[in-house]
Amino acid sequence: MALLLVAVVLAFAAAAAESALAAETASSDVVVIREEVVVDDDLYATGIRVVIEGRVEGDLIAFAAEEVVIEGVVTGSVLAVTQRVSVSGEVGESLRVSATSVEVSGSVGKDLVVASLRLDVTEDAEIGGDVLIWALGASFAGTIEGDMTTTQRQLELAGSVEGEVDVTVTHLTITGPLTVGGDLAYRSESSATGLEQVEVGGVVVHKTPLAPNIRVRALGLLGRALAALALTATSILVAFGWPERTEHAAKRARSNSLRSYGIGSLVIFSPILIIGIGALIVGLAPAAASLPLLAVLIPVALVMAGLVMAFSLVAGAPSVLMLGRLLRANLGTYGAVVAGSAVVSLVWFLPVVGWLVPLIVLPLGAGSWIVASLSTPD
């Protein structure tokens, strides 16, 4: 879902950059195209709410803090990022949205592509192309002229699909008469309920969930191995370039472990803290202030994430040096770095506890650099 959200945002930006000069642009708290109004070009709309009651002779590209409502006609495609989308009117081409909840009771001329927590397609809805969905829960009861491909936890399905159905779901429930022109294939740990109401042109196939792919796991292990080698080499280079500072930071990591870890955690996890604080502020702030707050907080979080990623390349050097010295006190600086990195890498490969390695090594190392910079060498 996250990838689809990013794709929708990028498509929004690309489309706006390409033809913003030729299109109609509307920005307000509430953007409303009244029933008697006809927009003779593409419409780019931003606001708290975007409501289309009239007619847009082109595409609609909308970013709204609360909702996008289409009760009239959009002859082109709709691309929207918002909290809620409701389509009871007509979309001539494709509908591509990312929202918390989506409801479609009107018609979509081509494809329906949605990423949401909840999707409802009513029995009056008509989809002229394919349906591609990522959602936690979904309900379909309309007509789909193409294929249907979805991924969600709970799926309630009825109506008509002229193509094939291929869904990955925790549980599939057939809530009413369902006609499928091709095969009905569902991947789930449990059997679907209500299959006696299904009429298929092909066959009903129950697929078991896929086992972990060996190649994917092997690539993951290879990636970890390469990352471990790269970080070890980086730690050696850091110790070579700043031997006294690295030694001093390693001593701080040992003598002031809790303080170093606490300070380092604030630094390493600062992007998450900013996002959490931003979400809380946006949730408590009036709707009119949501967009300006997001416009400020999102770039700040992205910048902090970039800085943290860059800092993380050198943050682990004091931690692995300290660990190497704990293993054997008479090791030289480089030997201690290699020994500590070897132990950290081995633990990182363990299936259950491996995820703890970056959560310990990086904050401890980052904090020790900061504590060392505020104190004098022993």
Sequence and secondary structure as in RCSB ss.txt:
>XXXX:A:sequence
MALLLVAVVLAFAAAAAESALAAETASSDVVVIREEVVVDDDLYATGIRVVIEGRVEGDLIAFAAEEVVIEGVVT
GSVLAVTQRVSVSGEVGESLRVSATSVEVSGSVGKDLVVASLRLDVTEDAEIGGDVLIWALGASFAGTIEGDMTT
TQRQLELAGSVEGEVDVTVTHLTITGPLTVGGDLAYRSESSATGLEQVEVGGVVVHKTPLAPNIRVRALGLLGRA
LAALALTATSILVAFGWPERTEHAAKRARSNSLRSYGIGSLVIFSPILIIGIGALIVGLAPAAASLPLLAVLIPV
ALVMAGLVMAFSLVAGAPSVLMLGRLLRANLGTYGAVVAGSAVVSLVWFLPVVGWLVPLIVLPLGAGSWIVASLS
TPD
>XXXX:A:secstr
 HHHHHHHHHHHHHHHHHHTTTSEEEESSEEEE TT EE S EEEEEEEEEE SEESS EEEEEEEEEEE SEES
S EEEESSEEEE SEESS EEEEEEEEEE SEESS EEEEEEEEEE TT EESS EEEEEEEEEE SEESS EEE
EEEEEEEEEEESS EEEEEEEEEEEEEEEESS EEEE SS  B GGGEEESS EEEE      HHHHHHHHHHHH
HHHHHHHHHHHHHHHHSHHHHHHHHHHHHHTHHHHHHHHHHHHTHHHHHHHHHHHHHHHS HHHHHHHHHHHHHH
HHHHHHHHHHHHHHHTHHHHHHHHHHH TT  HHHHHHHHHHHHHHHHHSTTTTTHHHHHHHHHHHHHHHHHHTS
   
